[in-house]
């Protein structure tokens, strides 16, 4: 659940490649969290449901009645607001209303989000600080001040997360049979069993590295788990070594409690945990460090983990081959500058100082961890087969045209809007699969940003090419943290004869488009799918996204022209219907805000609703302030970063900012303008950030069908009325959970029930 398409966004989606996502709890079970604490019938443990005041960041001082809309006090720092996003994820992990393995999932997402935050955002601020750069953000916080505030807030969250794991979640899981154990707590049979496993399966692949004048301190790869070990030689000489934990083995070892076996292959994560105890791979290795250094005494060992800068620049303009440049970039990223050191709490001070000195770290970069390191890796444990510890399973509603088997005749007659995951992604898969098999289809063009593992989309494109169709795939190699996967898919499709275009120099291609050209009795017809989300069936189970299927001639013509821009030398910047970054998205949004201001002044009718992942762009925020001053009612539902400060008297008192954090990651984007009874709404891939507006190819498409517009507005109104999973941004920069007044409204559960799940 990251604010970006990363959210994070990737941890849950990657785990979901292997298993179904858990289901939404019925509305009654996720009732209003009105009390400070709740004792869960599911866990038997007491946990906070509404965050205590001491868990909140301090209120930011703000004077009402500011006249200058460029005043830094009107803009919330994007990095600090991102931390507040992750704080909401942590709140889900700590909620007694959430089943135990779902709590573990949210906790893992919280840690994964932090990893990416340090790798990308904090690394950028550290670079600014070291270069002496002045404050560049709209709120004018200096890099040093940002780093200080980031550390302070992150430490508070980490303390809460670690305490919840140790005091609540781990004991509750233990009571329900998911028993994470330490070596010393295992019985003799289990220890004997693990001795054999270590000797035969682990020891052969471990590679200790000496550290001395002839062996300099080794380079530590990003986010890997490592031991630093202090040894004593027989002659009393003190020596040091490093050992990297294997990354190609499961970190969780399931050890039978009673039965004995010599089949060590059974120790992987192939269990429901009922009859097994679980030990971490790093705990088992720690217990056997002495086997790696015969003749030496292991005096002390510390487990540590580095987070490195992954926000490196790809010199596209100087690259002869973008594919090779991205391959080199992926290799280099593992060894960027060190940004954060995570190290076990309460360990040998001399060993800790030895490590810190060799890494040349400053105090603000050091985080001492109480409990397991790398809890982002605990996602796989959250997906063990224990349905009673998860949300109720679900089956999404299958679109009618999938059953009818003739998607083209349906879309020829009318536009179709799909809303995932409430409606199954099978509708999109059916559209592309039928296009690949239909003898009347002559060409398919597709953008691919993050398509996941074992992608049926890629397989369909390869099948289409095998059947003689013209197939083009625009693969964005620069999709952060998915570069290697995209390279593999691109090379596989290229071998099959698919025409591959590797992105666009200077811009990321973030638009979600599929164009199908079909020869019919009355000539050639085009069909288009435009989405707010990636072509990834796994993330479509847990991300909310809109997808529009249309044969509208104007929209289809625009998509054809845009593909020519992405694949050739077309310099087209104007389109009939589409709004396309980097040329027109910001100006179009600003123009519609201005039109709403004019409607307000002339008729008094005024309303703007934005639903997006991020709101950072200063020009758009400033124009929203102007609209608020003019009396326009503005409702913003922003999942991630929001730099707009709502509720400031005389500036933004007509603006509300909410955020839904629940079972599904709110990823859909919609921009709705009332326009005096003639509403205009756009959906698409673009968030309101400078990078999306200026540095990416993004697409917003107008929703032209009045019936679809009305249903979309009803859904937006429902989500804005949510009082179960909804957080409200205050003018002081803090989020507070919306308290229910009257009947509870859980928008995700209501939408699930509406589509036939519950």
Secondary structure by P-SEA (a helix, b strand, c coil): ccccccccccaaaaaaacccccccccccccccccccccccccccbbbbcccccccccccccccccccccccccccccaaaaaaaaaaaaaaaaacccccaaaaaaaaaaaaaaaaaaaacaaaaaaaaaaacccccccccccaaaaaaaaaaaaaaaaaaaaaaaaccaaaaaaaacccccccccccaaaaaaaaaaaaccccccbbbbbbccccccccccccbbbbbbbbbcccbbbbbbbbbcccccccbbbbbcccccccccccccccccccbbbbbaaaaaaaccccccccccccccccccccccccccccccccccaaaaaaaaaaaaacccccbbbbbccccaaaaaaaaaaaccccccbbbbcccccccccccccccccccccccccccccccccccccaaaaaaabbbbbccccccaaaaaaaaaaaacccccccccccccccccccaaaaaaaaaaaaccbbbbbcccccccaaaaaaaaaaaaaaaccccccccccccccccbbbbbbbccccbbbbbccccccccccccccccbbbbbbccaaaaaaaaaaaaaaccccccccccccccccccaaaaaaaaaaaaaaaaaccccbbbbbbccccccaaaaaaaaaaaaabbbbbbbcccccccccccccccccbbbbbbbccccccbbbbbbccccbbbbbbcccccccccccccbbbbbbbccaaaaaaaaaaaaaaaaccccbbbbcccccccccccccccccaaaaaaaaaccc
